[in-house]
């Protein structure tokens, strides 16, 4: 794999991770969060409506899909070589960009090379921190993914289940990692806060429409 091939793959992976996967995860979690927040006046009426079973299943499903996206975005290539792996993840992108000459090519084209280099250093450091932290949030989420979502597994010794905070903090941190990756490759700033506001407003509109369809008019 030469420099051009490695950079091309890294850019394609970055698009799928930053513009697709993380955007989707943010939107899915907004659906779950706006329904389950204690400040949501619609939750009580919807929980006791005729649609409650389906609503709760949908809310659980979007949370599970969020977990799947978060864990998949941090999968490593395993036994496959970098040239042959078909996985798309932040660790794979780091491997691609760390090949000799690849980041040098990126920096040679950058308007402010030092900014791109600093963003790439933050990207790598963040991945390293997630890998070695104890207790390891990613490991808890991956165990849950493997045992209950990707497969139906039964272990003789129970694994430590993930915490709700594992999902919220990992979503925030992986979004920041995605932003650093975009900055490292293109010098672009990603305004996640603006996107979060849009997604939350859209999710609130969803639940409002569901409530109206159930006949609830509020106080």
N, C-alpha and C positions, 0 to 999 in steps of 0.2 A: 504494500500500500504506500503510494507516494504522498507527498505533501498535499497536492491538489485533491486527491481522493479522500484523504483523512479530513481535510477542512470541509469538503463538500458534505461528507457524512455528518460531521459535527454540526454544520449549519442546518441540515435537514432535521437532525435529532432535536436541535434547539427549538426549531419551529414547532415540532410536535409536542415538546415538553412545555414550552413557555406560552405559545399561542393557542394550544389546544388542550393539553392535559390539565395544566394548572388553572386555566380559565374555567374549564369544566368543573374541576374540583371546587373552586370558589363558588360557582353557581349552585352546585348541588348542596354544598354545606349551607348556603344561604337559605335554601328551601327548608332544610331540617331545622336550622337555628331559629328562623323567624316563627316557625310553628311551635317550637318547644320553649322559647324564652318565656320567663315568668311574666313579662310585661304584655304578652300577647292576649288581648281580650277575646280573641276568637277561639283559643284552644279549648276552653271549657265547653262552649256550645258545640263545637265540632266533635269533641271527644264523646259527647252523648247523642250525637245525631245518628241517623240511619247509615251514614257513610263512614262511621268511626273506624270500623274494621279496615276498610280499604285505605283510609287516610293514614292510619297508624302503620300499615304495611308499606305504603308509599314513603312515609317519613323514614322508616327503618331502612328501606331499600336505598334511598339516596345517601344515607349515612354510610352504608356498606360500600356503595360505589365510590364514595369519597376515599374510604380506606384503601380500596383496590388501587385507585389512581396514585395515592401517596406512596404505597409500598412499591408498586411497579416502577415508579419514577426513580426509585433508589435501588433497584435490582442490579446485581453485578453479573458479569458474563459467565461466571461459573467455569466449567471445563472447556468451553469453546474458546477459540482464539479471537483476538480483536478483529481480525480480518473476516472471520466466519460468523461471528455472533449476529443474531437478528434482533437482539434486545435494544430497546431505546430507553436510556436512563441517564441521569446526571452523572453517575460514576463512569459510564461508557464514554460520554462526551469529554470528561476530563482526560481519560486515556487517549482519546483521539487528538485532543488539543495539546497533550503533553508529548506527542511524538516529535522527534527532532525536526525543527524547521517550521512546524505548523503555526505556533503562536508568533514566531518571528515573521511569518508571512502576514498574519493578522495585524501585527503592530506596524509593519511597513506600510500598510494601506490606511492606517488609522489617522484621523485628524489630530487627536491628542493621545499619542501612544501610551503615555504614563497613566492616563485614566483607564485605558483598556487593560493595562498590565495590573493595576491596583485592583480592578474589578475581578480579574481572573485569580489573583492571589486570595481575595476574599472568598471567592467561589470554592477554591480548593480547601481553604482553611475551614470553611463551614462544613464541607463534606467530611473532613477529617474529624471534626468535633462530634458530628452525629454518629460516626462510626465507633468512636471509643467511649462515648459517654456511658456512665453507669448511675442508676439503672438506665437501660437502653430503650428509649421510646420506640424506635424503629423496629427493634427486635420483638417487642410486645405486639406491635401492629402486624408484623410479618407472621408471627405465630398465629394470630387470630385469622389473618388472611388464609394461611395455609390450612388451618384446622377446620374452619367453618365456611369460608367463602369460595376459595379455589377448589377445595376438596372436602370430603367428609371423612375426617380422621379421628382415631380414638387412641390416645396415649395413656399408658398405665400410670404415669405421673402427670398430674395436672400442670399446665403451664400458667405463668402469671398473666392474667388477662390485662388488656390495655385499659388505661384510664381515659375518661372523656377529654382530659387536658392533653393527652398524647395526640389526639386528633387535631384539636384547635391549635396547639403550639407547632406541631409538625406542618400543618397547612400554612401557617404564617411564615415559618422558617424556610420551607421549600419555595414559597412564593418569592421570598427575598433572594434565595439561591437562583431562581429563574431570572430575576431582575439583574443580578450580577452577571449571569451568563449572557444575557442580551447586551449588557453594557460592555462585557469583555469582547464580544464578537463584533458589535456594530457601534458601540458608543451611545446606545440608546437608553433613555430613562423610561422605566415602566411605572406608570402611575396606578399601583394596585389599589390605593385608597379610593380613587375615583371609580374604579371597576367594582369594588366592594359595595359602594353606595348604590350604584346602578343595579347590581344583582340583588341587593337587599330590598330595594324598592320594588323590583319586579316580583320577588318572592312574596312580599307583603300584598301586592296586588293579586297574586294567585290565591292566597288564603282568603282575601276579601271576597273574591268572586265565588270561591267554594262556599263561603258562609252565606252569601246572598242566594246561591242555588239551593242551600238547605232550608231557606226560609227564615234564617235568623236576621233580625234587623238591628240588633243592639239596643242600647238604652236611648 
